[in-house]
Amino acid sequence: MDGVGRVDERRGRLTRDGIRIHEPADFEGMRRAGRVVAGILDAIIPHVHPGQTTGAIDRLITEMVQAAGATSATIGYKGYRHASCISVNHVVCHGIPGDKVLKDGDILNIDVTVIVDGWYGDSSRMYVAGTPSRKAERLCQVTYDALMRGIEAARPGNTFGDIGAAIQAHVEANRMSVVRDFCGHGLGRVFHAPPNVLHYGRPGTGPRLEEGMFFTIEPMVNLGRPETKILSDDWTAVTRDKSLSAQYEHSIGITATGCEIFTLSPAGRFHPTWG
């Protein structure tokens, strides 16, 4: 029958698309994890400046994760050794922290995932070292607005295609492109789970959203073309045309009337030009 899922050993049920429907009590676990990761992303703001290295930022994040009593989800994940991914300028995602020194005007995405009492909090946002160029500032704004358009479409009865279509329409109306090679994902008591949350698509397509679904929305937007390539380290993804790229990510849960954002900035600093 339509809408009837299967049950496995963890709480909740799975839809026929393999998407977990969580119980109401599970929302509190995601709130705790989301608050921790959002607080860390707030706390790192004053440490992003010209002359700073991405490796130094990652070491501070590692200390913050430990101080919060949380566990890094990325250290040891498929051999990865860092508590964050830091993607600068034309790096789309999965940038590895290291000796790179930030210059005035660099834009960077910092992506952090923590585990708190078994629940995963996953978020990323844009930062600026110094003063951004006008085109970089506009890219960040369009990407942020695209994320929020996608979140507005995340409500029961809509489909995942509605989310992707809302993001794609806004990005392309501003003559930028949506990266196709990476997507959002389900999460909860696991790091990655169904569904794949595409940031492009057609309205009315894909699985239908139901109360209790947890997933990330994390559009990557390029000033140039959407194509990417992976560098020889097997992690770092860059734009093929070397155009600037930006990304914002929230973890959300579908509620009876819309969605709850688990990773809101406690200080209201999710956008690099706010306050």
HUQUI-V669793 format. One record per pair of residues at least 12 apart in sequence whose C-alpha atoms are under 8 Angstrom apart, sorted by the first residue. I is the first residue (numbers start at 1). GAP is how many residues later the second one is. If there is no record, write none. Layout:
BEGIN
[[I,GAP] [I,GAP]]
END
This chain:
BEGIN
[[3,12] [3,13] [4,12] [5,13] [11,12] [17,177] [17,178] [17,190] [18,176] [18,177] [19,167] [19,174] [19,175] [19,176] [19,194] [20,174] [20,192] [20,193] [20,194] [21,189] [21,190] [21,191] [21,192] [21,193] [22,190] [22,191] [22,192] [23,189] [24,188] [27,226] [29,87] [29,88] [29,90] [30,89] [30,90] [30,91] [30,158] [30,232] [31,231] [31,232] [32,84] [33,81] [33,82] [33,83] [33,86] [33,87] [33,88] [33,229] [34,86] [34,87] [34,88] [34,89] [34,217] [34,228] [34,229] [34,230] [35,86] [35,227] [35,228] [35,229] [35,230] [35,231] [36,32] [36,34] [36,78] [36,85] [37,75] [37,76] [37,77] [37,84] [37,85] [37,86] [37,226] [38,85] [38,225] [38,226] [38,227] [38,228] [39,226] [39,227] [40,21] [40,24] [40,25] [41,69] [41,71] [41,83] [41,84] [41,224] [42,223] [42,224] [42,225] [42,227] [42,228] [44,13] [44,16] [44,17] [45,82] [48,79] [48,80] [48,81] [49,53] [49,54] [49,55] [49,79] [49,80] [49,81] [50,51] [50,52] [50,53] [50,54] [50,79] [50,80] [51,50] [51,51] [51,52] [52,49] [52,50] [53,45] [53,46] [53,47] [53,48] [53,49] [54,32] [54,43] [54,44] [54,45] [54,46] [54,47] [54,48] [55,42] [55,43] [55,44] [55,45] [56,42] [57,40] [58,24] [58,25] [58,26] [58,39] [59,24] [61,22] [61,23] [62,20] [62,21] [65,49] [69,47] [70,44] [70,45] [70,46] [70,47] [71,43] [71,44] [71,45] [72,41] [72,42] [72,43] [73,40] [73,41] [73,42] [73,47] [73,118] [74,38] [74,39] [74,40] [82,14] [82,15] [83,29] [83,30] [84,12] [84,13] [84,26] [84,27] [84,28] [84,29] [85,12] [85,24] [85,25] [85,26] [85,27] [86,22] [86,23] [86,24] [86,25] [87,21] [87,22] [87,23] [88,18] [88,19] [88,20] [88,21] [89,17] [89,18] [89,19] [89,154] [89,155] [89,156] [89,157] [90,148] [90,149] [90,152] [90,153] [90,154] [90,155] [91,145] [91,146] [91,147] [91,148] [91,153] [91,154] [92,128] [92,136] [92,144] [92,145] [92,146] [92,147] [92,153] [92,154] [92,155] [93,16] [93,143] [93,144] [93,145] [94,141] [94,142] [94,143] [95,140] [95,141] [95,142] [96,139] [96,140] [102,27] [103,26] [103,27] [104,25] [104,26] [104,27] [104,28] [105,23] [105,24] [105,25] [105,26] [105,27] [105,28] [106,22] [106,23] [106,24] [106,26] [107,19] [107,20] [107,21] [107,22] [107,25] [107,29] [107,139] [108,18] [108,19] [108,20] [108,138] [109,15] [109,16] [109,17] [109,18] [109,137] [109,138] [109,139] [110,14] [110,15] [110,16] [110,17] [111,12] [111,13] [111,14] [112,12] [118,71] [119,69] [119,70] [119,71] [120,67] [120,68] [120,69] [120,70] [120,71] [121,130] [121,141] [121,142] [122,94] [122,127] [122,128] [122,129] [122,141] [123,125] [123,126] [123,127] [123,128] [123,140] [124,94] [124,123] [124,124] [124,125] [124,126] [125,122] [125,123] [125,124] [125,145] [125,146] [126,14] [126,120] [126,121] [126,122] [126,144] [126,145] [126,146] [127,144] [127,145] [128,144] [136,108] [139,82] [139,83] [139,84] [139,106] [139,107] [140,106] [140,107] [142,28] [142,29] [142,32] [143,28] [143,76] [143,77] [143,78] [143,103] [143,104] [143,105] [144,103] [144,104] [144,127] [145,25] [146,20] [146,21] [146,22] [146,24] [146,25] [146,73] [147,20] [147,70] [147,71] [147,72] [147,101] [147,102] [149,14] [149,17] [149,18] [149,21] [150,12] [150,13] [150,14] [150,16] [150,17] [150,67] [151,12] [151,66] [151,108] [152,106] [153,13] [154,55] [154,100] [154,104] [154,105] [155,54] [155,55] [155,99] [155,100] [155,101] [155,102] [155,103] [155,104] [156,52] [156,53] [156,54] [156,55] [156,98] [156,99] [156,100] [156,101] [156,102] [157,51] [157,52] [157,53] [158,46] [158,50] [158,51] [159,44] [159,45] [159,46] [159,47] [159,48] [159,49] [159,50] [160,37] [160,38] [160,44] [160,45] [160,46] [160,47] [160,48] [160,49] [161,37] [161,39] [161,40] [161,41] [161,42] [161,43] [161,44] [161,45] [161,46] [162,39] [162,40] [162,41] [162,42] [162,43] [163,35] [163,36] [163,37] [163,38] [163,40] [164,33] [164,34] [164,35] [164,36] [164,37] [164,38] [164,39] [165,34] [165,35] [165,36] [165,37] [165,38] [166,34] [167,32] [167,33] [167,52] [168,31] [168,32] [168,33] [171,50] [175,48] [176,45] [176,46] [176,47] [176,48] [176,49] [177,44] [177,45] [177,46] [177,47] [177,48] [177,49] [178,21] [178,22] [178,41] [178,42] [178,43] [178,44] [178,48] [179,20] [179,40] [179,41] [179,42] [179,43] [179,47] [179,48] [179,49] [180,18] [180,19] [180,20] [180,46] [180,47] [181,46] [181,47] [182,16] [182,38] [183,13] [183,14] [183,15] [183,16] [183,34] [183,35] [183,36] [184,12] [184,13] [184,14] [184,15] [184,31] [184,32] [184,33] [184,34] [184,35] [185,12] [185,30] [185,31] [185,32] [186,27] [186,28] [186,29] [186,30] [187,27] [187,28] [187,29] [188,26] [188,27] [195,20] [197,18] [197,19] [197,20] [199,18] [199,19] [199,20] [209,45] [210,44] [210,45] [211,42] [211,43] [211,44] [211,45] [212,41] [212,42] [212,43] [213,40] [213,41] [214,37] [214,38] [214,39] [214,40] [215,36] [215,37] [215,38] [216,33] [216,34] [216,35] [216,36] [217,32] [217,33] [217,34] [217,35] [218,29] [218,30] [218,31] [218,32] [219,28] [219,29] [219,30] [220,25] [220,26] [220,27] [220,28] [221,24] [221,25] [221,26] [222,17] [222,21] [222,22] [222,23] [222,24] [223,20] [223,21] [223,22] [224,17] [224,19] [224,20] [225,14] [225,15] [225,16] [225,18] [226,13] [227,12] [227,13] [227,14] [228,12] [250,12] [250,13] [250,14] [251,12]]
END
